[in-house]
Amino acid sequence: MSGREEVLARVRAALADATPTPAPAHVRAPSPVADVADLFVERVEDYRAEVRRTAAADLPAAVADALAGVATVVVPDGVDAAWTSALGPGVARPDDGLDAAALDQVGAVLTGAAVGIAVTGTIVLDHGPDQGRRALSLVPDIHVCVVRASQLVADVPDAVDVLAVAVGGGRPLTWISGPSATSDIELERVEGVHGPRTLRVILVADA
């Protein structure tokens, strides 16, 4: 018997008569966030992203305003057609498998979201039907993201609970905290290196 096997045998013998103790139930402390929507907006703006708050009935106009001046916006198949109803003819383009080079020529992408986290100002995409594949939110220079107030949670543990189904289903997650940014060797902020240079968030009030 090796030394390792001998030690393990002694541990098993010592525990043979032990009574298992159930693990204590995890109790999450109440969230200190009084208004998740206000905090979410504040934190998203801290990341130099643009935020518009709108009622559901005014969402098409808000989308058109966020995309003003954009010639072409790629839209995942699952996006509600009403979102793009106020755009001009030919502006909205469906995602038909555009490669990276073609996506780089598109002015913007319009997506939904899975979760918005108030404490961190983070938007999480689980790449469901209204969010499309990951490349859509990483290549175009402008990302317009629609977040419903009902999708807001206070903190990251709450978001993890919401996202468990998507993770269990094998879908990827993209966590977005403001527009893409990094710093060069002299600590000068550079935006748009690893993703969209501009993030515009439309927060839709619950009906």
C-alpha positions in Angstrom: 0.0 0.0 0.0 1.4 3.4 -1.0 1.6 6.3 1.5 -1.4 8.0 -0.2 -3.6 4.9 0.0 -2.7 4.5 3.6 -3.7 8.0 4.5 -6.9 7.8 2.6 -7.7 4.5 4.3 -7.2 6.0 7.7 -9.5 9.0 6.7 -12.2 6.6 5.6 -12.0 4.5 8.7 -12.2 7.7 10.9 -15.3 8.8 9.0 -17.0 5.4 9.0 -19.3 6.2 12.0 -19.7 9.9 11.3 -23.2 11.3 10.7 -23.3 13.5 7.6 -24.3 17.1 8.3 -26.5 18.8 5.7 -24.9 21.9 4.1 -26.5 25.0 5.4 -29.0 26.7 3.1 -27.6 29.7 1.3 -29.6 32.8 2.2 -28.9 35.8 0.1 -28.9 39.2 1.8 -31.6 41.6 0.7 -30.5 43.8 -2.1 -29.6 47.4 -1.0 -30.6 48.8 -4.3 -33.7 51.0 -3.9 -34.3 51.7 -7.6 -32.6 49.3 -10.0 -33.5 51.3 -13.1 -32.1 54.6 -11.9 -28.9 52.9 -10.7 -28.5 51.0 -14.0 -28.8 54.2 -16.0 -26.3 55.9 -13.8 -23.7 53.1 -14.0 -24.1 52.6 -17.7 -23.5 56.3 -18.3 -20.4 56.1 -16.1 -19.0 53.8 -18.8 -19.5 56.5 -21.4 -22.4 54.7 -23.0 -25.5 56.6 -24.1 -28.9 55.8 -22.4 -32.4 56.6 -23.6 -35.4 55.8 -21.4 -38.7 55.3 -23.3 -42.1 53.9 -23.0 -42.9 50.7 -25.0 -45.2 52.6 -27.4 -42.4 55.0 -28.2 -39.7 52.3 -28.8 -39.7 52.5 -32.6 -39.1 56.3 -32.5 -36.3 55.8 -29.9 -34.6 53.2 -32.1 -34.8 55.5 -35.1 -33.3 58.3 -33.1 -30.5 56.1 -31.8 -29.7 55.1 -35.4 -30.0 58.5 -37.0 -27.4 58.9 -39.7 -26.7 55.1 -39.9 -27.1 53.8 -43.5 -27.4 50.1 -42.6 -28.1 48.3 -39.4 -28.0 44.5 -39.1 -30.9 43.0 -37.1 -31.1 39.5 -35.7 -34.0 37.4 -36.9 -35.7 37.4 -33.5 -36.0 41.2 -33.1 -39.6 42.4 -33.1 -40.3 44.0 -36.5 -42.0 46.9 -34.6 -38.6 48.0 -33.3 -37.4 48.9 -36.8 -40.8 50.2 -38.2 -39.7 53.8 -38.0 -36.5 53.3 -39.9 -36.1 54.4 -43.5 -36.4 51.9 -46.4 -33.5 49.5 -46.7 -31.8 50.6 -43.4 -32.6 47.4 -41.5 -30.7 44.4 -42.8 -31.4 40.8 -41.6 -28.4 38.7 -40.5 -27.9 36.3 -43.4 -24.6 34.9 -42.3 -22.5 38.0 -42.9 -18.8 37.3 -42.5 -16.5 39.6 -40.5 -15.5 41.7 -43.5 -19.2 42.3 -44.4 -20.1 43.1 -40.8 -17.3 45.6 -40.7 -19.1 47.5 -43.5 -22.4 47.7 -41.5 -23.0 50.9 -39.6 -24.6 49.4 -36.6 -26.3 46.4 -34.9 -29.6 46.4 -33.1 -30.2 43.7 -30.5 -32.2 42.9 -27.4 -30.6 41.7 -24.1 -31.0 39.0 -21.6 -30.2 40.9 -18.4 -29.2 44.3 -17.2 -27.2 44.6 -13.9 -27.8 47.7 -11.9 -24.8 47.6 -9.5 -22.2 47.1 -12.3 -24.0 48.8 -15.2 -23.5 45.6 -17.2 -25.6 44.2 -20.0 -25.5 40.5 -20.6 -26.4 38.9 -23.9 -27.2 35.1 -23.9 -27.6 35.2 -27.7 -31.2 34.2 -27.8 -33.3 35.0 -30.9 -33.4 38.8 -30.4 -29.6 39.0 -29.8 -28.2 36.8 -32.6 -24.7 35.4 -32.8 -21.8 36.9 -30.9 -20.1 38.5 -34.0 -23.0 40.8 -34.4 -22.4 42.6 -31.2 -18.6 42.6 -31.6 -17.8 43.8 -35.1 -20.1 46.8 -36.1 -19.0 50.2 -34.8 -22.3 51.0 -33.1 -24.3 48.7 -30.9 -27.9 49.8 -30.1 -29.2 47.5 -27.3 -32.8 47.4 -26.1 -33.2 46.5 -22.5 -36.6 46.1 -20.9 -37.1 47.3 -17.3 -38.3 43.8 -16.4 -34.9 42.4 -17.3 -33.0 44.5 -14.8 -31.6 42.9 -11.7 -29.7 44.4 -8.7 -26.4 42.5 -8.8 -24.3 39.8 -10.4 -25.6 36.8 -8.3 -29.2 37.7 -9.4 -28.0 37.8 -13.0 -26.4 34.4 -12.7 -29.7 33.0 -11.5 -31.5 34.4 -14.5 -28.8 33.2 -16.9 -28.7 29.6 -15.6 -31.0 28.2 -18.2 -29.0 29.7 -21.1 -25.8 28.4 -19.6 -27.3 25.0 -19.1 -28.4 25.0 -22.7 -24.9 25.6 -23.9 -25.4 29.2 -25.1 -22.5 31.6 -24.9 -22.7 34.8 -22.8 -21.4 38.2 -23.7 -21.0 40.7 -20.8 -20.9 44.3 -21.9 -19.9 47.2 -19.6 -19.8 50.2 -21.9 -18.3 50.6 -25.3 -15.1 48.6 -26.1 -12.1 50.4 -24.6 -8.5 49.8 -23.7 -5.4 51.9 -22.9 -2.2 52.1 -24.9 1.3 52.0 -23.5 1.0 55.6 -22.3 -2.4 54.9 -20.7 -4.3 56.8 -23.3 -7.9 55.5 -23.6 -8.6 54.0 -27.0 -12.2 52.9 -27.8 -13.4 50.5 -30.4 -10.4 48.1 -30.4 -12.2 44.9 -29.3 -15.8 45.7 -30.1 -18.2 48.6 -30.8 -16.9 52.1 -30.3 -20.3 53.4 -29.4 -22.9 51.7 -27.1 -26.5 53.1 -27.1 -28.8 51.6 -24.6 -32.6 52.0 -24.8 -34.3 51.2 -21.5 -38.0 50.4 -22.1 -40.4 51.0 -19.2 -42.7 48.1 -18.2 -46.1 48.5 -19.7 
